[in-house]
């Protein structure tokens, strides 16, 4: 009998990925101050990978403690650029600033997934993708933001690769699902190995 899977995330794209893969799940939102945790980890000198992993685990644990017996999936995504960790833009001006920073340069996206059962982590994975942004014009940046703000406000870096954001890039090295915010293939492999998905 497959265990119930609970997604501890309000992300529409993560929900869509699981639905498209034919995975049954529920959604339960974690109550986590991500910014405070991220700032604390940064102050301690944590790496981008450790920050993504810690936030994914925290979200999964929070929901798992109130849903005994369920497999609770927590996810987080971090953008690492030139030694900095960029967060989701909170204004159009901040999105423009981030995209100007990233223009013509490379950065990394790290997508972490952690599954907790009864408050304890039982599986984790962090996927890394390297992306190279093209040297787009100022006029394109302005019209891009005109068309895509505020939709991109919930995307780290101010872009969505699954929509017009793909035009900002000239190279992507790594797994597409990891760019979208969840290492889906590794997750599906784990659930299949456990017997929660049909082999």
Number of C-alpha atoms within 10 A of each C-alpha: 6 13 14 14 20 23 24 25 21 12 15 8 14 19 16 11 16 17 12 9 11 10 14 13 17 11 16 19 16 18 11 12 10 14 11 10 15 20 14 13 17 16 9 9 11 15 15 25 19 17 24 25 24 22 26 27 26 24 29 32 25 20 28 27 16 11 17 13 15 20 26 34 29 30 29 23 28 26 21 20 17 11 9 12 19 15 20 18 21 13 13 17 11 16 24 19 15 19 19 16 13 20 19 15 15 17 19 21 26 25 27 28 29 28 28 27 21 18 22 15 18 12 14 19 16 21 22 20 18 16 19 18 19 16 14 15 10 11 8 11 15 11 10 17 19 11 11 17 15 15 12 21 19 16 18 20 27 27 26 20 15 12 10 12 14 14 14 22 18 12 13 18 12 15 16 15 18 22 24 19 24 27 23 20 12 16 19 16 13 15 18 13 12 13 13 17 17 9 9
